[in-house]
């Protein structure tokens, strides 16, 4: 039985692609590419809501809703790649905690985006020309969550160097 398990693990391991110098099975990190799209769409939604309110242009609420919808779809793609790349990142020291916070807030943000996109869909059915005060408050919360995620993601790359060649090499050499 033990040999079967060992042979099965060896078979699956041989099917996996080799990891490159960034500890990834593909050429570069994909999560930041997708997540920048989510950031732009989510913050764009908030921006268009506020511009629509300030300049009394309710047509911008439709633009905001479409941005929210795209951000909600894209965040799940970003999370999939983020989880894979986080698992391959070999975090060290305090970077583990930062990565855990980043992952937790990312999943929470996916839930928040899903809920507010649904809320927005339902509320615009009755009157697409008006945003409730509650939704404007949630817009602010959304912007703060996105900015927090950006800060944590920047820390993971620019301070802790996850998936950068020197840090990956230091981890492989047992220096970190």
N, C-alpha and C positions, 0 to 999 in steps of 0.2 A: 504493500500500500504506500509506503514511504517513497519508493522509487517512482511510482506512478505520479505522485504529487510533485516530486523534484523534476521529473521529465516534463510534466505539464507546465510548470513554472518556467522551465528552460525554453520550452516551445513558445510560450507567450512572450517571453523576454526577447527571443530572436525575431519576433514579428514587429516589435516596437522600433521606431527609428532611433538612431544614435543621437545623443544630445550634443549640441555644438558648444562653442566656447562661451556662450551666454546661458548655457544649461537649458536649452530649448530644442525641441525636435524640429522647429521651423527656423527660418533665417533670422527673424527678429521678433521682438515682443509685439503682439497683436492687440492686446487689451488697451493700451494707451491710444491706439489709432481709433478703435471703436468708441472708447469712452470720451474722446474729445468731441465726437459727434453728439453723444448724449449730453455733454456739458453745454454745447452750443444750442442744441434744441431746447433744453430745459430752461436755461437762462434767457434764451430768445423768447420763450413763451411768457416768462415773467416780464421781460422788457416790453413786449407787445401789449400785454395787459395794462401795464402802467402808462404807456404812451396812449393807448386807446382811452383810458380814463382821463388823463390830463388834457388831451386835445379833443376829447369828445368824438372819437372815431371808433364807434363800436364794431366796424368791419374788421378792425385789427384783432378783435376777440376771436374771430374765426381763424386768423393766422396763428394766434396763440394756441388754439385748440389743436390745430394740425401739428404744430411743433410738439405739443404734449404727447400726441398720439405717436409720432415718430420716436420721440425720446423713450416712451414706454416700451416700444418694441425693441429699440436698439439697446436698452439697458440690459435686457436678458441675454443678448448676444455678448455684450461686454462682460457680464457676470460669468458666462461660460468660459470665455478665454481667461478672465481674471482668476477664476478658481483653478484652472489648469496651470496657468503660469505661476500662481501663488504656491501651488503644490511642488513646483519644480524650482522654486527660488532659493531654497535653503536659507531661510532667515536666521539671523544670529542675534543674540543679546536682546536688546530692547526693540529691535526691528520686528521681532515676533509679535510683540504687543501691538505695535503700530499696524502691522499687517492684519492682525485679528480685528482691530477697531475698523480698519478700512473695509475688510470683508463684511463685518456686521452692519456697518452703516450702508454699504453697497446693497446688501439684500434688503435692508429697511427702506432704502431709497427706491428700490424696485417696487416694493409694496406701496409706498407713498405715491409714486407716480401712477401706479395702476389705479389706486383709489381715487386720486384727484382727476385723472383722465375720465374715469367712469362718472364721477360727480359732475364734471364739466359737460360730459355728453348728455346726461339726464337734464341738467339745468338749462342747457341751451335749447332743448326741445320745447320748453315752455316760453322762453324769451332769450333769444341769442344776442339781444342788444344790451343786456344788463349783466354785470358781475356782482355777486353778493359780497358784502363786507367780509364774511367768513372766508370766501374764496380768495380775496385779496390778502387776508392774513396768511392763508395757507401758501399763497405765492411767495410770501416773505420767508416762511419756514422752508419751502422748497429751495429757494436761493441760498439760504444759510446752510442747508444740508449739502447742496452741491459744492459750495465753497469749502466746506469742511472736508469733503471727499478730495477735492483738488489739493488742499493743503497736505492731507495724509498721503496721497499718491505722490506728491512732490517730495515729501520726506523719504518715502521708500526708494525713490530713484536718486535724488540729489544728495541726500545725507547718508543713507545706508547702502546705496549702490546696488540694489538687487537687480540681477540680470545684466550687470555690467561686467565686462571681461576681467578687470583686476579683482573685483570682489569674488566672482565665481572661482577664479584661480586661487585666491587666498583661502576660500572655503574648502576647495578640493585638496589644497596642500595642508589643511588642518590649522591654518593660522588664525582663523576666525571661528 
